[in-house]
């Protein structure tokens, strides 16, 4: 299956991936959670992209690619997962 995720599923996968990378509780993460408050630096964002792409592939059968410019520009978890719902799936 190759398709973009719905917003709820994208946020769930994104929270799981970010929690894995930063060793946090995913249930505490919301779309408006500021990445700076979590200490998500550029390395963490690249690791997030790898983790969320893996989760999307293994849990949903969806191939996702998050563009580097979107990773750099993201200020919140919602910003990070937006490409998953906006044609970021290929």
C-alpha positions as CSV (number, residue, x, y, z in Angstrom):
1,X,0.0,0.0,0.0
2,X,1.3,3.5,-0.9
3,X,-0.7,6.4,0.3
4,X,-0.6,9.4,2.7
5,X,-1.7,8.8,6.2
6,X,-4.7,10.5,7.8
7,X,-3.8,13.2,10.4
8,X,-4.5,11.1,13.5
9,X,-2.4,8.2,12.3
10,X,0.4,10.6,11.2
11,X,0.5,12.2,14.6
12,X,0.4,8.8,16.4
13,X,3.3,7.5,14.3
14,X,5.2,10.8,14.6
15,X,4.8,10.8,18.4
16,X,6.0,7.2,18.6
17,X,9.0,8.0,16.5
18,X,10.0,11.1,18.3
19,X,9.5,9.4,21.7
20,X,11.8,6.6,20.5
21,X,14.5,9.1,19.4
22,X,14.3,11.3,22.5
23,X,13.5,8.5,25.0
24,X,10.2,10.1,26.0
25,X,6.6,9.0,26.7
26,X,4.7,9.3,23.4
27,X,1.4,9.9,25.2
28,X,2.8,13.2,26.4
29,X,3.4,14.5,22.9
30,X,0.9,16.7,21.1
31,X,0.8,18.3,17.7
32,X,1.7,21.7,19.2
33,X,4.6,20.4,21.3
34,X,7.6,22.7,20.6
35,X,10.6,20.7,19.4
36,X,13.0,23.1,21.0
37,X,11.4,22.4,24.4
38,X,12.1,18.7,23.9
39,X,15.7,19.2,22.8
40,X,15.1,18.0,19.3
41,X,18.2,19.2,17.5
42,X,19.1,18.6,13.9
43,X,20.5,15.1,14.6
44,X,17.3,14.2,16.5
45,X,15.2,15.4,13.5
46,X,17.2,13.2,11.1
47,X,16.8,10.2,13.5
48,X,13.1,11.1,13.7
49,X,12.7,10.9,10.0
50,X,14.4,7.5,9.9
51,X,12.2,6.2,12.7
52,X,8.9,7.5,11.4
53,X,9.7,6.2,7.9
54,X,10.4,2.8,9.4
55,X,7.3,2.8,11.5
56,X,5.1,3.8,8.5
57,X,6.6,1.0,6.4
58,X,6.4,-1.7,9.0
59,X,3.1,-0.8,10.7
60,X,1.1,0.6,7.8
61,X,2.9,-0.6,4.6
62,X,3.4,3.0,3.5
63,X,6.6,4.4,2.1
64,X,7.2,7.9,3.4
65,X,9.9,10.4,2.7
66,X,10.2,13.6,4.7
67,X,12.0,16.3,2.8
68,X,15.1,17.7,4.6
69,X,13.8,21.3,4.3
70,X,10.7,20.3,6.2
71,X,12.8,18.7,8.9
72,X,14.8,21.9,9.3
73,X,11.8,24.3,9.3
74,X,9.6,22.3,11.7
75,X,8.9,24.0,15.1
76,X,6.4,21.5,16.5
77,X,5.6,17.8,16.2
78,X,2.7,18.8,14.0
79,X,5.1,20.5,11.6
80,X,7.2,17.3,11.5
81,X,4.3,15.0,10.7
82,X,2.5,17.4,8.2
83,X,4.4,15.9,5.2
84,X,3.0,12.5,6.1
85,X,-0.5,13.8,5.3
86,X,0.2,16.1,2.5
87,X,1.4,13.8,-0.3
88,X,4.6,13.1,1.6
89,X,4.0,9.4,0.9
90,X,5.4,8.1,-2.3
